[in-house]
């Protein structure tokens, strides 16, 4: 492994305590007991990967699991680290991870921290070996949660994370929350039975959960037909349902709902602001361009996307989007045909018209 980059790690007082704080569970309108039970089951594995697009309730689910664990089984010590882009410095990253693990036992990781502070720092492998040996002394099961791992782009951190997972003691369970699958040895972990996975398909609200949510979130009753239409409209996307409820706050009758059913599309202000600001804008420029150019396709495959964009990277871009959980829904088992989530497609279409213009879009699709 490479030597640690020569960036001085922050002193203890420089660590931001809010990054290490367990998120306060939101009042839940829908108790997702089957998913809570699956997280209990996942403790038998080394790593739980919770990988889904923005707004699918990853953090809410895990914080609820932690808060209610004592009602089902013995509570567990939990270390929580909310990652951000600044954590791509390896020394800072591991400083925060070790600090988070103080929740397991006071003083855990002290020897590893000494190595991080030495003037001539040893390799990360040496630091992690020391840290892992300290974790192995724990007498009880603990859980380390890394939130928003998708912000980590450092290959050195990914490499050392793989080393940690490979040598993780049985008393420590790692839970990663991310918008995209991380570049860790996931295939090997699956093959060895060390990986438990939850994805968007698992986190989507069912029709029954949608009914419970809407009946509690809205100030007036809904017909079964209206609930079915809204479930189909949002495709179980939790944030979509929350934004719908927000849009209906202060309304007093079902006429408003009928009007909303006709107007609640990806171009609705709440949906558009969320998907453009929080999802589209965080993507590389080339991927943003691809999304906007292909947003009007009802079905996507590499060659069809190439015909529209005039590029030859359609298949690669679709694979990249699938790994990044960018609201892309597979239509076959071969990984060839896809479609966009309906609200996402409509939001991208609205943004494409704004940025690219109708005339330009017309030439793209006439050419295809």
C-alpha positions in Angstrom: 0.0 0.0 0.0 1.0 3.6 -0.5 2.4 5.8 2.2 -0.1 8.2 3.8 -0.1 11.5 2.0 1.9 14.0 3.9 -1.0 16.1 5.1 -1.1 16.7 8.8 -4.2 15.0 10.3 -6.4 17.3 12.4 -5.9 17.4 16.2 -8.6 15.9 18.3 -10.2 19.3 19.0 -10.4 19.9 15.3 -12.8 17.0 14.7 -16.3 18.1 14.0 -18.4 16.4 16.6 -21.6 16.6 14.6 -20.1 14.2 12.0 -19.9 11.6 14.7 -23.4 12.1 16.2 -26.1 9.5 15.7 -28.8 11.1 13.6 -32.0 11.8 15.5 -34.7 9.4 14.1 -37.5 11.3 12.4 -41.1 10.6 13.6 -42.0 7.7 11.3 -45.4 7.5 9.7 -44.6 4.0 8.5 -42.8 1.5 10.7 -40.9 -0.7 8.2 -40.6 -3.8 10.3 -39.5 -6.2 7.6 -36.6 -4.0 6.7 -35.6 -3.6 10.4 -35.6 -7.4 10.7 -33.4 -7.6 7.6 -30.9 -5.3 9.2 -30.9 -7.5 12.3 -30.3 -10.5 10.0 -27.4 -8.6 8.3 -25.4 -8.6 11.5 -24.3 -12.2 10.7 -22.3 -10.8 7.7 -19.2 -8.7 7.6 -20.6 -5.8 5.6 -24.1 -4.5 4.9 -24.3 -2.3 1.8 -27.3 0.0 1.7 -27.0 1.4 -1.8 -29.9 3.4 -3.4 -30.5 6.8 -5.1 -31.0 10.0 -3.2 -34.3 10.2 -1.2 -34.9 6.5 -0.7 -34.8 6.7 3.1 -31.4 5.1 3.8 -30.4 7.2 6.7 -34.0 7.3 8.1 -34.2 3.5 8.0 -30.8 2.9 9.8 -31.4 5.5 12.4 -34.8 4.0 13.1 -33.2 0.5 13.3 -30.7 1.8 15.9 -33.3 3.6 17.9 -35.7 0.5 18.0 -33.1 -2.2 18.2 -33.6 -2.6 22.0 -37.3 -3.4 21.4 -36.4 -6.4 19.4 -33.1 -7.7 20.6 -30.1 -6.5 22.8 -29.0 -3.0 21.8 -25.6 -2.7 20.2 -22.9 0.0 20.5 -23.0 2.0 17.3 -20.3 4.3 15.8 -21.6 6.8 13.2 -19.6 8.8 10.7 -21.2 11.2 8.3 -18.7 11.6 5.5 -18.2 14.6 3.3 -15.9 15.5 0.3 -13.2 16.8 2.7 -12.8 13.3 4.0 -10.9 12.2 0.8 -7.7 13.0 2.7 -6.7 9.5 3.9 -5.2 10.7 7.3 -8.4 12.7 8.0 -10.6 9.9 6.9 -9.0 7.3 9.3 -8.7 9.9 12.1 -12.5 10.3 11.9 -13.2 6.6 11.6 -11.0 5.9 14.7 -12.7 8.8 16.6 -16.1 7.4 15.8 -15.1 4.0 17.2 -14.6 5.6 20.6 -18.3 4.9 20.9 -17.4 1.2 21.2 -15.0 1.6 24.1 -13.0 4.6 25.5 -9.4 4.6 24.2 -10.0 2.2 21.3 -7.7 3.0 18.4 -5.3 5.0 20.7 -2.2 3.2 19.4 -3.2 3.6 15.8 -3.7 7.4 16.4 -0.2 7.6 17.8 1.1 6.2 14.5 -0.9 8.7 12.5 0.8 11.5 14.5 4.4 10.3 14.2 6.7 12.7 12.1 7.6 9.8 9.8 4.3 8.1 9.3 4.2 4.4 8.5 2.1 3.0 5.8 -1.6 3.0 6.1 -1.5 -0.8 6.2 0.6 -0.6 9.4 -1.8 1.9 10.9 -4.8 -0.2 10.1 -3.2 -3.4 11.3 -2.7 -1.8 14.7 -6.3 -0.5 14.6 -7.7 -3.8 13.6 -5.8 -5.6 16.4 -7.3 -3.1 18.9 -10.8 -3.7 17.5 -10.2 -7.5 18.0 -10.0 -6.9 21.7 -13.6 -5.9 21.9 -15.7 -8.4 23.9 -19.1 -7.5 22.4 -20.7 -6.9 18.9 -20.4 -3.4 17.6 -21.6 -1.6 14.4 -19.7 1.0 12.4 -21.9 3.1 10.1 -20.3 5.1 7.3 -22.9 7.5 5.8 -22.7 9.0 2.3 -19.7 6.9 1.3 -20.4 7.9 -2.4 -18.5 11.2 -1.7 -15.3 9.3 -1.3 -13.2 9.2 -4.5 -9.7 8.6 -3.1 -8.4 5.3 -4.5 -6.1 5.1 -1.4 -9.1 5.2 0.9 -10.9 2.5 -1.1 -7.9 0.3 -1.0 -7.5 0.6 2.7 -11.2 0.1 3.3 -10.9 -3.2 1.4 -8.1 -4.1 3.7 -10.2 -3.3 6.8 -13.2 -5.3 5.5 -10.9 -8.3 4.7 -9.5 -8.3 8.2 -12.5 -7.0 10.2 -12.8 -8.9 13.5 -16.1 -10.8 14.1 -17.1 -8.4 16.8 -17.4 -5.5 14.4 -20.0 -5.1 11.7 -19.6 -2.5 8.9 -22.7 -0.8 7.5 -22.2 1.5 4.4 -24.8 4.0 3.3 -24.2 5.2 -0.3 -25.9 6.5 -3.4 -23.6 4.4 -5.6 -21.9 1.0 -5.2 -18.4 1.6 -3.9 -15.2 0.3 -5.6 -14.7 -2.4 -3.0 -14.3 -6.1 -3.7 -18.1 -6.7 -3.6 -18.1 -9.7 -6.0 -15.6 -11.5 -3.8 -17.5 -10.6 -0.6 -20.7 -11.9 -2.2 -19.0 -15.1 -3.2 -17.7 -15.7 0.3 -21.1 -14.9 1.9 -19.7 -11.8 3.7 -22.0 -9.2 2.0 -25.6 -8.3 2.8 -27.2 -5.9 0.3 -30.2 -3.6 0.3 -31.0 -1.6 -2.9 -33.7 0.7 -4.2 -36.0 -2.2 -5.0 -35.9 -3.2 -1.3 -36.4 0.4 -0.1 -39.3 1.4 -2.3 -42.6 1.8 -0.5 -45.1 -0.9 -1.3 -48.7 0.0 -2.1 -49.7 -0.8 1.5 -46.9 1.4 2.9 -47.9 4.2 0.5 -51.4 4.0 1.7 -50.3 4.2 5.4 -48.0 7.1 4.7 -50.5 9.1 2.7 -53.4 8.5 5.1 -51.3 9.9 8.0 -49.5 12.7 6.1 -52.5 14.3 4.3 -55.3 16.2 6.0 -58.1 14.5 4.2 -59.0 10.9 3.3 -58.0 9.3 0.0 -59.8 6.8 -2.2 -58.1 3.5 -3.0 -57.9 4.6 -6.6 -56.1 7.8 -5.7 -53.6 5.9 -3.6 -52.9 3.5 -6.4 -52.4 6.3 -8.8 -50.0 8.1 -6.5 -48.0 4.9 -5.8 -47.6 4.4 -9.5 -46.7 8.0 -10.0 -43.9 8.0 -7.4 -42.9 4.3 -8.0 -42.3 3.9 -4.2 -39.8 6.8 -4.0 -40.1 7.9 -0.4 -39.0 11.5 -1.0 -41.4 11.8 -3.9 -44.2 11.0 -1.5 -42.9 13.4 1.1 -42.7 16.2 -1.4 -46.3 15.4 -2.6 -47.5 15.7 1.0 -45.6 19.0 1.4 -47.3 20.3 -1.8 -50.7 19.5 -0.3 -50.1 21.1 3.1 -52.8 23.5 3.9 -55.2 22.1 1.3 -58.6 21.0 2.7 -60.4 18.9 0.1 -60.1 16.2 -2.4 -60.4 18.5 -5.4 -56.9 19.7 -4.6 -55.7 16.1 -4.7 -57.3 15.5 -8.1 -55.7 18.6 -9.4 -52.3 17.5 -7.9 -52.7 14.0 -9.5 -52.7 15.8 -12.9 -49.9 18.2 -12.2 -47.5 16.3 -9.9 -44.8 15.6 -12.4 -41.1 15.8 -12.4 -41.4 19.5 -13.4 -43.3 20.3 -10.1 -41.3 22.9 -8.2 -40.5 20.7 -5.2 -39.4 17.6 -7.3 -37.5 19.7 -9.8 -35.5 21.6 -7.2 -34.6 18.4 -5.4 -33.6 16.3 -8.4 -31.7 19.1 -10.2 -29.9 20.6 -7.2 -29.2 17.4 -5.2 -28.8 14.8 -8.0 -28.1 16.2 -11.4 -25.8 19.0 -10.3 -23.5 16.6 -8.4 -22.8 14.5 -11.5 -19.8 15.1 -13.8 -20.5 17.4 -16.7 -20.3 14.7 -19.4 -22.9 12.6 -17.5 -25.2 15.6 -17.0 -25.1 16.2 -20.7 -25.9 12.5 -21.4 -28.8 12.6 -19.0 -30.4 15.7 -20.5 -30.0 14.5 -24.1 -31.5 11.0 -23.4 -34.3 12.1 -21.0 -37.0 11.9 -23.7 -36.3 8.2 -24.5 -39.0 5.8 -23.1 -36.5 3.0 -23.2 -32.7 3.1 -23.3 -30.0 0.9 -24.7 -26.4 1.8 -25.6 -26.9 2.0 -29.4 -30.1 4.0 -29.1 -28.4 6.5 -26.8 -25.5 6.8 -29.2 -27.9 7.6 -32.0 -29.4 10.5 -30.0 -26.2 11.9 -28.5 -23.9 11.4 -31.5 -21.4 9.8 -29.1 -20.2 6.2 -28.8 -20.2 5.8 -25.1 -23.9 5.0 -24.5 -23.3 1.5 -23.1 -20.5 2.8 -20.8 -22.7 5.7 -19.5 -25.6 3.4 -18.8 -23.3 1.0 -16.8 -21.9 4.0 -14.9 -25.4 5.3 -14.2 -26.5 1.9 -12.9 -23.6 1.7 -10.6 -24.4 5.2 -9.4 -28.0 4.4 -8.8 -29.2 7.3 -10.9 -32.9 6.5 -11.0 -32.2 3.9 -13.8 -34.5 0.9 -13.8 -33.4 -2.3 -15.6 -35.9 -3.8 -18.0 -34.1 -7.1 -18.6 -31.6 -9.4 -16.9 -28.9 -8.8 -19.5 -28.2 -5.2 -18.5 -29.0 -4.0 -22.0 -32.4 -2.2 -21.7 -33.4 0.4 -19.1 -35.8 3.2 -18.4 -35.6 6.2 -16.2 -37.8 6.6 -13.1 -40.8 8.5 -14.4 -40.5 11.6 -12.1 -36.7 11.7 -12.7 -37.2 11.6 -16.5 -39.8 14.4 -16.4 -37.4 16.5 -14.3 -34.6 15.9 -16.7 -36.8 16.7 -19.6 -37.8 20.1 -18.1 -34.2 20.9 -17.3 -33.2 19.8 -20.9 -35.7 22.2 -22.4 -34.4 25.0 -20.2 -30.7 24.4 -20.8 -30.6 23.1 -24.4 -33.7 24.6 -26.0 -36.5 22.9 -28.0 -34.8 23.4 -31.4 -31.6 21.7 -30.3 -33.5 18.8 -28.8 -35.6 18.4 -31.9 -32.5 18.1 -34.1 -31.1 15.4 -31.7 -34.2 13.2 -31.9 -34.8 13.9 -35.7 -31.3 12.6 -36.2 -31.9 9.5 -34.2 
